Amino acid sequence: MDKPVCMNSNIQSVLFAPDTLDFWVANADSENVASHTRYTHYNLRELLDKDSLTTASAD
């Protein structure tokens, strides 16, 4: 993501693919805006499945 979407001062960038529930997150650091840092991939379905397993085992 770059201009004009992010402009010059974004602290977080998130790209989301609703068909697969994949998303990528980048956060600003002390030297760079978020759009100029590394994006980390996540999958919402996998994260929710892991969370439901943790919650079920805690009961």
CHARMM internal coordinates of N, CA and C (Angstrom, degrees):
IC EDIT
DIST 1 N 1 CA 1.4436
DIST 1 CA 1 C 1.5185
ANGL 1 N 1 CA 1 C 107.95
DIST 1 C 2 N 1.2863
ANGL 1 CA 1 C 2 N 115.41
DIHE 1 N 1 CA 1 C 2 N 136.86
DIST 2 N 2 CA 1.4556
ANGL 1 C 2 N 2 CA 120.23
DIHE 1 CA 1 C 2 N 2 CA -179.01
DIST 2 CA 2 C 1.5183
ANGL 2 N 2 CA 2 C 108.13
DIHE 1 C 2 N 2 CA 2 C -146.44
DIST 2 C 3 N 1.3318
ANGL 2 CA 2 C 3 N 117.50
DIHE 2 N 2 CA 2 C 3 N -172.95
DIST 3 N 3 CA 1.4599
ANGL 2 C 3 N 3 CA 121.22
DIHE 2 CA 2 C 3 N 3 CA 178.48
DIST 3 CA 3 C 1.5148
ANGL 3 N 3 CA 3 C 109.50
DIHE 2 C 3 N 3 CA 3 C -54.73
DIST 3 C 4 N 1.2821
ANGL 3 CA 3 C 4 N 121.55
DIHE 3 N 3 CA 3 C 4 N 146.47
DIST 4 N 4 CA 1.4581
ANGL 3 C 4 N 4 CA 128.03
DIHE 3 CA 3 C 4 N 4 CA -0.43
DIST 4 CA 4 C 1.5270
ANGL 4 N 4 CA 4 C 113.68
DIHE 3 C 4 N 4 CA 4 C -87.90
DIST 4 C 5 N 1.3304
ANGL 4 CA 4 C 5 N 117.57
DIHE 4 N 4 CA 4 C 5 N 1.89
DIST 5 N 5 CA 1.4573
ANGL 4 C 5 N 5 CA 119.80
DIHE 4 CA 4 C 5 N 5 CA -177.67
DIST 5 CA 5 C 1.5227
ANGL 5 N 5 CA 5 C 111.18
DIHE 4 C 5 N 5 CA 5 C -65.76
DIST 5 C 6 N 1.3154
ANGL 5 CA 5 C 6 N 117.99
DIHE 5 N 5 CA 5 C 6 N -47.42
DIST 6 N 6 CA 1.4678
ANGL 5 C 6 N 6 CA 121.58
DIHE 5 CA 5 C 6 N 6 CA -173.70
DIST 6 CA 6 C 1.5205
ANGL 6 N 6 CA 6 C 114.32
DIHE 5 C 6 N 6 CA 6 C -96.35
DIST 6 C 7 N 1.2838
ANGL 6 CA 6 C 7 N 117.25
DIHE 6 N 6 CA 6 C 7 N -21.51
DIST 7 N 7 CA 1.4556
ANGL 6 C 7 N 7 CA 122.46
DIHE 6 CA 6 C 7 N 7 CA -176.44
DIST 7 CA 7 C 1.5312
ANGL 7 N 7 CA 7 C 110.05
DIHE 6 C 7 N 7 CA 7 C 58.94
DIST 7 C 8 N 1.3302
ANGL 7 CA 7 C 8 N 117.76
DIHE 7 N 7 CA 7 C 8 N -144.49
DIST 8 N 8 CA 1.4689
ANGL 7 C 8 N 8 CA 120.45
DIHE 7 CA 7 C 8 N 8 CA -173.22
DIST 8 CA 8 C 1.5243
ANGL 8 N 8 CA 8 C 115.14
DIHE 7 C 8 N 8 CA 8 C -106.79
DIST 8 C 9 N 1.3216
ANGL 8 CA 8 C 9 N 118.49
DIHE 8 N 8 CA 8 C 9 N -4.47
DIST 9 N 9 CA 1.4642
ANGL 8 C 9 N 9 CA 117.44
DIHE 8 CA 8 C 9 N 9 CA -171.72
DIST 9 CA 9 C 1.5249
ANGL 9 N 9 CA 9 C 113.10
DIHE 8 C 9 N 9 CA 9 C -146.62
DIST 9 C 10 N 1.3084
ANGL 9 CA 9 C 10 N 117.98
DIHE 9 N 9 CA 9 C 10 N 59.53
DIST 10 N 10 CA 1.4597
ANGL 9 C 10 N 10 CA 118.97
DIHE 9 CA 9 C 10 N 10 CA 177.25
DIST 10 CA 10 C 1.5214
ANGL 10 N 10 CA 10 C 110.44
DIHE 9 C 10 N 10 CA 10 C -98.19
DIST 10 C 11 N 1.3346
ANGL 10 CA 10 C 11 N 116.66
DIHE 10 N 10 CA 10 C 11 N 138.26
DIST 11 N 11 CA 1.4601
ANGL 10 C 11 N 11 CA 119.78
DIHE 10 CA 10 C 11 N 11 CA -179.80
DIST 11 CA 11 C 1.5292
ANGL 11 N 11 CA 11 C 111.98
DIHE 10 C 11 N 11 CA 11 C -93.81
DIST 11 C 12 N 1.3375
ANGL 11 CA 11 C 12 N 116.66
DIHE 11 N 11 CA 11 C 12 N -18.85
DIST 12 N 12 CA 1.4558
ANGL 11 C 12 N 12 CA 119.92
DIHE 11 CA 11 C 12 N 12 CA 177.32
DIST 12 CA 12 C 1.5238
ANGL 12 N 12 CA 12 C 109.48
DIHE 11 C 12 N 12 CA 12 C -151.05
DIST 12 C 13 N 1.3358
ANGL 12 CA 12 C 13 N 115.14
DIHE 12 N 12 CA 12 C 13 N 137.92
DIST 13 N 13 CA 1.4582
ANGL 12 C 13 N 13 CA 121.61
DIHE 12 CA 12 C 13 N 13 CA 175.04
DIST 13 CA 13 C 1.5171
ANGL 13 N 13 CA 13 C 107.89
DIHE 12 C 13 N 13 CA 13 C -122.56
DIST 13 C 14 N 1.3325
ANGL 13 CA 13 C 14 N 116.35
DIHE 13 N 13 CA 13 C 14 N 135.82
DIST 14 N 14 CA 1.4587
ANGL 13 C 14 N 14 CA 121.42
DIHE 13 CA 13 C 14 N 14 CA 177.52
DIST 14 CA 14 C 1.5223
ANGL 14 N 14 CA 14 C 108.12
DIHE 13 C 14 N 14 CA 14 C -134.55
DIST 14 C 15 N 1.3197
ANGL 14 CA 14 C 15 N 115.53
DIHE 14 N 14 CA 14 C 15 N 127.29
DIST 15 N 15 CA 1.4570
ANGL 14 C 15 N 15 CA 122.44
DIHE 14 CA 14 C 15 N 15 CA 173.96
DIST 15 CA 15 C 1.5154
ANGL 15 N 15 CA 15 C 106.85
DIHE 14 C 15 N 15 CA 15 C -110.34
DIST 15 C 16 N 1.3326
ANGL 15 CA 15 C 16 N 117.75
DIHE 15 N 15 CA 15 C 16 N 132.02
DIST 16 N 16 CA 1.4588
ANGL 15 C 16 N 16 CA 121.49
DIHE 15 CA 15 C 16 N 16 CA -174.87
DIST 16 CA 16 C 1.5135
ANGL 16 N 16 CA 16 C 110.38
DIHE 15 C 16 N 16 CA 16 C -127.17
DIST 16 C 17 N 1.3409
ANGL 16 CA 16 C 17 N 116.60
DIHE 16 N 16 CA 16 C 17 N 132.83
DIST 17 N 17 CA 1.4650
ANGL 16 C 17 N 17 CA 122.52
DIHE 16 CA 16 C 17 N 17 CA 175.69
DIST 17 CA 17 C 1.5246
ANGL 17 N 17 CA 17 C 107.25
DIHE 16 C 17 N 17 CA 17 C -109.83
DIST 17 C 18 N 1.3408
ANGL 17 CA 17 C 18 N 118.54
DIHE 17 N 17 CA 17 C 18 N 95.98
DIST 18 N 18 CA 1.4570
ANGL 17 C 18 N 18 CA 121.38
DIHE 17 CA 17 C 18 N 18 CA -173.05
DIST 18 CA 18 C 1.5301
ANGL 18 N 18 CA 18 C 114.72
DIHE 17 C 18 N 18 CA 18 C -62.31
DIST 18 C 19 N 1.3158
ANGL 18 CA 18 C 19 N 118.78
DIHE 18 N 18 CA 18 C 19 N -27.90
DIST 19 N 19 CA 1.4637
ANGL 18 C 19 N 19 CA 120.10
DIHE 18 CA 18 C 19 N 19 CA -178.86
DIST 19 CA 19 C 1.5244
ANGL 19 N 19 CA 19 C 112.76
DIHE 18 C 19 N 19 CA 19 C -69.14
DIST 19 C 20 N 1.3304
ANGL 19 CA 19 C 20 N 118.02
DIHE 19 N 19 CA 19 C 20 N -29.56
DIST 20 N 20 CA 1.4703
ANGL 19 C 20 N 20 CA 121.60
DIHE 19 CA 19 C 20 N 20 CA -179.29
DIST 20 CA 20 C 1.5263
ANGL 20 N 20 CA 20 C 112.90
DIHE 19 C 20 N 20 CA 20 C -112.09
DIST 20 C 21 N 1.3244
ANGL 20 CA 20 C 21 N 117.55
DIHE 20 N 20 CA 20 C 21 N -8.77
DIST 21 N 21 CA 1.4621
ANGL 20 C 21 N 21 CA 124.76
DIHE 20 CA 20 C 21 N 21 CA -175.85
DIST 21 CA 21 C 1.5290
ANGL 21 N 21 CA 21 C 112.23
DIHE 20 C 21 N 21 CA 21 C 64.66
DIST 21 C 22 N 1.3261
ANGL 21 CA 21 C 22 N 116.31
DIHE 21 N 21 CA 21 C 22 N 22.04
DIST 22 N 22 CA 1.4603
ANGL 21 C 22 N 22 CA 120.90
DIHE 21 CA 21 C 22 N 22 CA 173.26
DIST 22 CA 22 C 1.5200
ANGL 22 N 22 CA 22 C 108.64
DIHE 21 C 22 N 22 CA 22 C -83.94
DIST 22 C 23 N 1.3441
ANGL 22 CA 22 C 23 N 115.62
DIHE 22 N 22 CA 22 C 23 N 145.09
DIST 23 N 23 CA 1.4528
ANGL 22 C 23 N 23 CA 118.69
DIHE 22 CA 22 C 23 N 23 CA 171.88
DIST 23 CA 23 C 1.5137
ANGL 23 N 23 CA 23 C 109.82
DIHE 22 C 23 N 23 CA 23 C -148.45
DIST 23 C 24 N 1.3065
ANGL 23 CA 23 C 24 N 115.43
DIHE 23 N 23 CA 23 C 24 N 155.93
DIST 24 N 24 CA 1.4513
ANGL 23 C 24 N 24 CA 123.63
DIHE 23 CA 23 C 24 N 24 CA -177.40
DIST 24 CA 24 C 1.5179
ANGL 24 N 24 CA 24 C 107.95
DIHE 23 C 24 N 24 CA 24 C -125.97
DIST 24 C 25 N 1.3320
ANGL 24 CA 24 C 25 N 116.38
DIHE 24 N 24 CA 24 C 25 N 134.10
DIST 25 N 25 CA 1.4617
ANGL 24 C 25 N 25 CA 122.05
DIHE 24 CA 24 C 25 N 25 CA -175.26
DIST 25 CA 25 C 1.5228
ANGL 25 N 25 CA 25 C 109.17
DIHE 24 C 25 N 25 CA 25 C -124.49
DIST 25 C 26 N 1.3220
ANGL 25 CA 25 C 26 N 115.67
DIHE 25 N 25 CA 25 C 26 N 135.93
DIST 26 N 26 CA 1.4604
ANGL 25 C 26 N 26 CA 122.12
DIHE 25 CA 25 C 26 N 26 CA 172.92
DIST 26 CA 26 C 1.5213
ANGL 26 N 26 CA 26 C 107.67
DIHE 25 C 26 N 26 CA 26 C -130.64
DIST 26 C 27 N 1.3181
ANGL 26 CA 26 C 27 N 115.99
DIHE 26 N 26 CA 26 C 27 N 137.95
DIST 27 N 27 CA 1.4627
ANGL 26 C 27 N 27 CA 121.63
DIHE 26 CA 26 C 27 N 27 CA 179.15
DIST 27 CA 27 C 1.5245
ANGL 27 N 27 CA 27 C 110.15
DIHE 26 C 27 N 27 CA 27 C -119.11
DIST 27 C 28 N 1.3043
ANGL 27 CA 27 C 28 N 115.89
DIHE 27 N 27 CA 27 C 28 N 145.06
DIST 28 N 28 CA 1.4616
ANGL 27 C 28 N 28 CA 120.77
DIHE 27 CA 27 C 28 N 28 CA 177.18
DIST 28 CA 28 C 1.5203
ANGL 28 N 28 CA 28 C 109.25
DIHE 27 C 28 N 28 CA 28 C -65.50
DIST 28 C 29 N 1.3113
ANGL 28 CA 28 C 29 N 115.45
DIHE 28 N 28 CA 28 C 29 N 154.64
DIST 29 N 29 CA 1.4626
ANGL 28 C 29 N 29 CA 120.07
DIHE 28 CA 28 C 29 N 29 CA 172.35
DIST 29 CA 29 C 1.5253
ANGL 29 N 29 CA 29 C 108.01
DIHE 28 C 29 N 29 CA 29 C -124.72
DIST 29 C 30 N 1.3012
ANGL 29 CA 29 C 30 N 117.60
DIHE 29 N 29 CA 29 C 30 N -169.45
DIST 30 N 30 CA 1.4693
ANGL 29 C 30 N 30 CA 120.32
DIHE 29 CA 29 C 30 N 30 CA -174.89
DIST 30 CA 30 C 1.5189
ANGL 30 N 30 CA 30 C 113.39
DIHE 29 C 30 N 30 CA 30 C -68.07
DIST 30 C 31 N 1.3276
ANGL 30 CA 30 C 31 N 116.99
DIHE 30 N 30 CA 30 C 31 N -15.40
DIST 31 N 31 CA 1.4655
ANGL 30 C 31 N 31 CA 119.77
DIHE 30 CA 30 C 31 N 31 CA -177.60
DIST 31 CA 31 C 1.5216
ANGL 31 N 31 CA 31 C 114.65
DIHE 30 C 31 N 31 CA 31 C -118.10
DIST 31 C 32 N 1.3364
ANGL 31 CA 31 C 32 N 118.39
DIHE 31 N 31 CA 31 C 32 N -19.22
DIST 32 N 32 CA 1.4590
ANGL 31 C 32 N 32 CA 121.03
DIHE 31 CA 31 C 32 N 32 CA -172.42
DIST 32 CA 32 C 1.5207
ANGL 32 N 32 CA 32 C 112.16
DIHE 31 C 32 N 32 CA 32 C -131.50
DIST 32 C 33 N 1.3235
ANGL 32 CA 32 C 33 N 115.93
DIHE 32 N 32 CA 32 C 33 N 146.80
DIST 33 N 33 CA 1.4582
ANGL 32 C 33 N 33 CA 120.19
DIHE 32 CA 32 C 33 N 33 CA 170.35
DIST 33 CA 33 C 1.5251
ANGL 33 N 33 CA 33 C 107.15
DIHE 32 C 33 N 33 CA 33 C -70.94
DIST 33 C 34 N 1.3097
ANGL 33 CA 33 C 34 N 117.73
DIHE 33 N 33 CA 33 C 34 N 160.90
DIST 34 N 34 CA 1.4627
ANGL 33 C 34 N 34 CA 121.77
DIHE 33 CA 33 C 34 N 34 CA -174.76
DIST 34 CA 34 C 1.5214
ANGL 34 N 34 CA 34 C 113.24
DIHE 33 C 34 N 34 CA 34 C -57.33
DIST 34 C 35 N 1.3094
ANGL 34 CA 34 C 35 N 116.67
DIHE 34 N 34 CA 34 C 35 N -39.64
DIST 35 N 35 CA 1.4702
ANGL 34 C 35 N 35 CA 119.44
DIHE 34 CA 34 C 35 N 35 CA -176.70
DIST 35 CA 35 C 1.5238
ANGL 35 N 35 CA 35 C 113.27
DIHE 34 C 35 N 35 CA 35 C -66.33
DIST 35 C 36 N 1.3366
ANGL 35 CA 35 C 36 N 117.17
DIHE 35 N 35 CA 35 C 36 N -11.45
DIST 36 N 36 CA 1.4641
ANGL 35 C 36 N 36 CA 120.71
DIHE 35 CA 35 C 36 N 36 CA 178.31
DIST 36 CA 36 C 1.5207
ANGL 36 N 36 CA 36 C 112.63
DIHE 35 C 36 N 36 CA 36 C -107.21
DIST 36 C 37 N 1.3324
ANGL 36 CA 36 C 37 N 117.46
DIHE 36 N 36 CA 36 C 37 N 11.88
DIST 37 N 37 CA 1.4598
ANGL 36 C 37 N 37 CA 120.90
DIHE 36 CA 36 C 37 N 37 CA 177.15
DIST 37 CA 37 C 1.5270
ANGL 37 N 37 CA 37 C 109.54
DIHE 36 C 37 N 37 CA 37 C -109.82
DIST 37 C 38 N 1.3288
ANGL 37 CA 37 C 38 N 115.82
DIHE 37 N 37 CA 37 C 38 N 178.85
DIST 38 N 38 CA 1.4609
ANGL 37 C 38 N 38 CA 121.99
DIHE 37 CA 37 C 38 N 38 CA -177.10
DIST 38 CA 38 C 1.5225
ANGL 38 N 38 CA 38 C 110.94
DIHE 37 C 38 N 38 CA 38 C -73.53
DIST 38 C 39 N 1.3211
ANGL 38 CA 38 C 39 N 116.28
DIHE 38 N 38 CA 38 C 39 N 135.85
DIST 39 N 39 CA 1.4680
ANGL 38 C 39 N 39 CA 122.41
DIHE 38 CA 38 C 39 N 39 CA 174.49
DIST 39 CA 39 C 1.5291
ANGL 39 N 39 CA 39 C 108.78
DIHE 38 C 39 N 39 CA 39 C -90.06
DIST 39 C 40 N 1.3251
ANGL 39 CA 39 C 40 N 116.14
DIHE 39 N 39 CA 39 C 40 N 136.81
DIST 40 N 40 CA 1.4562
ANGL 39 C 40 N 40 CA 122.14
DIHE 39 CA 39 C 40 N 40 CA 177.56
DIST 40 CA 40 C 1.5216
ANGL 40 N 40 CA 40 C 108.82
DIHE 39 C 40 N 40 CA 40 C -111.10
DIST 40 C 41 N 1.3353
ANGL 40 CA 40 C 41 N 116.31
DIHE 40 N 40 CA 40 C 41 N 132.02
DIST 41 N 41 CA 1.4649
ANGL 40 C 41 N 41 CA 122.59
DIHE 40 CA 40 C 41 N 41 CA -176.82
DIST 41 CA 41 C 1.5234
ANGL 41 N 41 CA 41 C 111.37
DIHE 40 C 41 N 41 CA 41 C -86.75
DIST 41 C 42 N 1.3311
ANGL 41 CA 41 C 42 N 116.60
DIHE 41 N 41 CA 41 C 42 N 138.51
DIST 42 N 42 CA 1.4604
ANGL 41 C 42 N 42 CA 124.39
DIHE 41 CA 41 C 42 N 42 CA 173.87
DIST 42 CA 42 C 1.5295
ANGL 42 N 42 CA 42 C 107.85
DIHE 41 C 42 N 42 CA 42 C -137.22
DIST 42 C 43 N 1.3248
ANGL 42 CA 42 C 43 N 115.81
DIHE 42 N 42 CA 42 C 43 N 159.31
DIST 43 N 43 CA 1.4547
ANGL 42 C 43 N 43 CA 120.73
DIHE 42 CA 42 C 43 N 43 CA 172.09
DIST 43 CA 43 C 1.5234
ANGL 43 N 43 CA 43 C 107.28
DIHE 42 C 43 N 43 CA 43 C -125.20
DIST 43 C 44 N 1.3169
ANGL 43 CA 43 C 44 N 116.98
DIHE 43 N 43 CA 43 C 44 N 120.97
DIST 44 N 44 CA 1.4552
ANGL 43 C 44 N 44 CA 122.06
DIHE 43 CA 43 C 44 N 44 CA -174.91
DIST 44 CA 44 C 1.5250
ANGL 44 N 44 CA 44 C 111.74
DIHE 43 C 44 N 44 CA 44 C -61.59
DIST 44 C 45 N 1.3222
ANGL 44 CA 44 C 45 N 118.04
DIHE 44 N 44 CA 44 C 45 N -40.25
DIST 45 N 45 CA 1.4680
ANGL 44 C 45 N 45 CA 120.66
DIHE 44 CA 44 C 45 N 45 CA 179.82
DIST 45 CA 45 C 1.5267
ANGL 45 N 45 CA 45 C 110.82
DIHE 44 C 45 N 45 CA 45 C -61.07
DIST 45 C 46 N 1.3331
ANGL 45 CA 45 C 46 N 116.91
DIHE 45 N 45 CA 45 C 46 N -45.12
DIST 46 N 46 CA 1.4603
ANGL 45 C 46 N 46 CA 120.56
DIHE 45 CA 45 C 46 N 46 CA 178.64
DIST 46 CA 46 C 1.5219
ANGL 46 N 46 CA 46 C 111.43
DIHE 45 C 46 N 46 CA 46 C -63.34
DIST 46 C 47 N 1.3185
ANGL 46 CA 46 C 47 N 117.29
DIHE 46 N 46 CA 46 C 47 N -41.55
DIST 47 N 47 CA 1.4634
ANGL 46 C 47 N 47 CA 120.67
DIHE 46 CA 46 C 47 N 47 CA 179.49
DIST 47 CA 47 C 1.5221
ANGL 47 N 47 CA 47 C 111.47
DIHE 46 C 47 N 47 CA 47 C -64.56
DIST 47 C 48 N 1.3168
ANGL 47 CA 47 C 48 N 117.20
DIHE 47 N 47 CA 47 C 48 N -40.93
DIST 48 N 48 CA 1.4657
ANGL 47 C 48 N 48 CA 120.13
DIHE 47 CA 47 C 48 N 48 CA 179.34
DIST 48 CA 48 C 1.5222
ANGL 48 N 48 CA 48 C 110.96
DIHE 47 C 48 N 48 CA 48 C -70.12
DIST 48 C 49 N 1.3240
ANGL 48 CA 48 C 49 N 118.39
DIHE 48 N 48 CA 48 C 49 N -37.07
DIST 49 N 49 CA 1.4584
ANGL 48 C 49 N 49 CA 121.22
DIHE 48 CA 48 C 49 N 49 CA 177.12
DIST 49 CA 49 C 1.5231
ANGL 49 N 49 CA 49 C 110.91
DIHE 48 C 49 N 49 CA 49 C -63.37
DIST 49 C 50 N 1.3302
ANGL 49 CA 49 C 50 N 117.26
DIHE 49 N 49 CA 49 C 50 N -43.22
DIST 50 N 50 CA 1.4623
ANGL 49 C 50 N 50 CA 121.15
DIHE 49 CA 49 C 50 N 50 CA 177.68
DIST 50 CA 50 C 1.5208
ANGL 50 N 50 CA 50 C 110.67
DIHE 49 C 50 N 50 CA 50 C -62.47
DIST 50 C 51 N 1.3275
ANGL 50 CA 50 C 51 N 116.95
DIHE 50 N 50 CA 50 C 51 N -41.15
DIST 51 N 51 CA 1.4586
ANGL 50 C 51 N 51 CA 121.56
DIHE 50 CA 50 C 51 N 51 CA -178.96
DIST 51 CA 51 C 1.5263
ANGL 51 N 51 CA 51 C 110.57
DIHE 50 C 51 N 51 CA 51 C -65.44
DIST 51 C 52 N 1.3274
ANGL 51 CA 51 C 52 N 117.82
DIHE 51 N 51 CA 51 C 52 N -40.19
DIST 52 N 52 CA 1.4631
ANGL 51 C 52 N 52 CA 120.12
DIHE 51 CA 51 C 52 N 52 CA -179.27
DIST 52 CA 52 C 1.5242
ANGL 52 N 52 CA 52 C 110.46
DIHE 51 C 52 N 52 CA 52 C -68.21
DIST 52 C 53 N 1.3327
ANGL 52 CA 52 C 53 N 118.30
DIHE 52 N 52 CA 52 C 53 N -33.13
DIST 53 N 53 CA 1.4563
ANGL 52 C 53 N 53 CA 120.98
DIHE 52 CA 52 C 53 N 53 CA 176.93
DIST 53 CA 53 C 1.5283
ANGL 53 N 53 CA 53 C 110.96
DIHE 52 C 53 N 53 CA 53 C -67.94
DIST 53 C 54 N 1.3224
ANGL 53 CA 53 C 54 N 116.97
DIHE 53 N 53 CA 53 C 54 N -40.67
DIST 54 N 54 CA 1.4612
ANGL 53 C 54 N 54 CA 121.70
DIHE 53 CA 53 C 54 N 54 CA 178.82
DIST 54 CA 54 C 1.5292
ANGL 54 N 54 CA 54 C 109.82
DIHE 53 C 54 N 54 CA 54 C -64.81
DIST 54 C 55 N 1.3190
ANGL 54 CA 54 C 55 N 117.30
DIHE 54 N 54 CA 54 C 55 N -43.51
DIST 55 N 55 CA 1.4590
ANGL 54 C 55 N 55 CA 121.87
DIHE 54 CA 54 C 55 N 55 CA -179.31
DIST 55 CA 55 C 1.5242
ANGL 55 N 55 CA 55 C 110.43
DIHE 54 C 55 N 55 CA 55 C -66.07
DIST 55 C 56 N 1.3282
ANGL 55 CA 55 C 56 N 118.32
DIHE 55 N 55 CA 55 C 56 N -41.96
DIST 56 N 56 CA 1.4567
ANGL 55 C 56 N 56 CA 122.43
DIHE 55 CA 55 C 56 N 56 CA -179.21
DIST 56 CA 56 C 1.5345
ANGL 56 N 56 CA 56 C 111.35
DIHE 55 C 56 N 56 CA 56 C -65.19
DIST 56 C 57 N 1.3089
ANGL 56 CA 56 C 57 N 117.78
DIHE 56 N 56 CA 56 C 57 N -39.25
DIST 57 N 57 CA 1.4626
ANGL 56 C 57 N 57 CA 120.21
DIHE 56 CA 56 C 57 N 57 CA -178.53
DIST 57 CA 57 C 1.5227
ANGL 57 N 57 CA 57 C 111.40
DIHE 56 C 57 N 57 CA 57 C -74.88
DIST 57 C 58 N 1.3286
ANGL 57 CA 57 C 58 N 118.04
DIHE 57 N 57 CA 57 C 58 N -19.65
DIST 58 N 58 CA 1.4692
ANGL 57 C 58 N 58 CA 121.25
DIHE 57 CA 57 C 58 N 58 CA 179.55
DIST 58 CA 58 C 1.5208
ANGL 58 N 58 CA 58 C 111.44
DIHE 57 C 58 N 58 CA 58 C -80.19
DIST 58 C 59 N 1.3389
ANGL 58 CA 58 C 59 N 118.01
DIHE 58 N 58 CA 58 C 59 N -18.06
DIST 59 N 59 CA 1.4663
ANGL 58 C 59 N 59 CA 120.71
DIHE 58 CA 58 C 59 N 59 CA -178.12
DIST 59 CA 59 C 1.4965
ANGL 59 N 59 CA 59 C 113.25
DIHE 58 C 59 N 59 CA 59 C -75.56
END
COOR INIT
IC SEED 1 N 1 CA 1 C
IC BUILD
